[in-house]
Amino acid sequence: MVISNAANAGEIVSADEDTRFYDDLACLARDANAHRDRARAFVRVGGTDWMEAAAAAFAEPANVRTPMGGGVVAFRTSAEARAADRLGRALPWDDVIRTIGERP
């Protein structure tokens, strides 16, 4: 996939497949379950740094636009995610996969 906006990018790194890149974290979440046992997911935080998705906190800010419309943003800390989220939540990666990744 061509990354149209690296600020919300993510990737799945696998030992047995090519690395997969995503420009929207909701798309990464939709694909993550299929790779969970043999790969690790990484996300962009702060628009510049990479972090393992399991260690990041996620939010759905009210006024954010992501390339594919998923609306999920990664943060370094739960406090940052809560401050940005439209409902004051900080979602762990497993919740993003379970709730956001299952949306059509």
N, C-alpha and C positions, 0 to 999 in steps of 0.2 A: 504494500500500500504506500502511496505517496503521502508524506506527512505535510499537510497544508498549514498546520500551526503547531510548532513544537512545544508550546507552553503547556499543553494538556496531553502530551504524548505519553505512551506507555509501550512496553515490549514484553514479550514472553521469550525467555531464553531457555532453550532445551538442549540437552546433550545429544539427543538423537534426531533433531529436526533443525531446519533453519530458524533463525531468530525471526519472530513476527513482530512487526511494528504497527502501532495504532495511533491515530491522531485524536481519538476520543476515548476517555477512560471507560465509558459505558460499553463501548464495543469490546474493549479489552476484558471487561468483566463477563460479557456474554461468552467469550471464547475461553476464559480461564479454566472452567471446570473440565473441559476436554483435555487439558494439559497439566492439571494439578499434580498428578503423581510423578511426572517426569520433567517438570520445568518450574522455573521461578519467574514471577512477574515483577517488573520494575516500572515505576512511574516518575514523571517529572514533578518536582515540587519547587515552588517559587519561580517557575518558568525556566529554570536553568539547571538545577541539580537533579541527579537520578537517585532514587531511593527504592529499596525493596518494598513492594506493595504491602506486604504483611506488617511492615513497621510504620507505614504512613497512616494518617487519619484523613477521612474524606468528608466532603460536604457538598450540598447542592445549593449554592448561593442563588438568591432570587434573580439577580440581573446578569448572570453569566451566560455567555453563548459559547458553546463548544462546536467544533467542526461538524459533528454528526447530530447535534442536538441533544446529546445525553445529559449535559448539565452537571456532570460530576467533576470535582476539582480535588486534587491531592494536596495535603499540607503536612508539614514536618511534625506538628504536635496536635493533640486533641483540642487544646485551647484555641489554636488558630482556626481549626475546622469549625468548632462551635461558634466562634465569633463571626464566621463568614456564612454559616448555614442559615437558610431562610426559616428553619424551625429550631435553631439552636442546638443541632445534633452534631456529634462527631462519630462518623461511621467507621468501624474497622473494615478491612478488606473483605473478610468473610461475609459481612452484611451487605457490602456493595455487590458482591457476586450473587448472593441469595436474593436480594430485592431488586436492585437496579439491573443486574445482568439477566434477570428473567423477564424484563419488560419487552414488549414487541418492538 
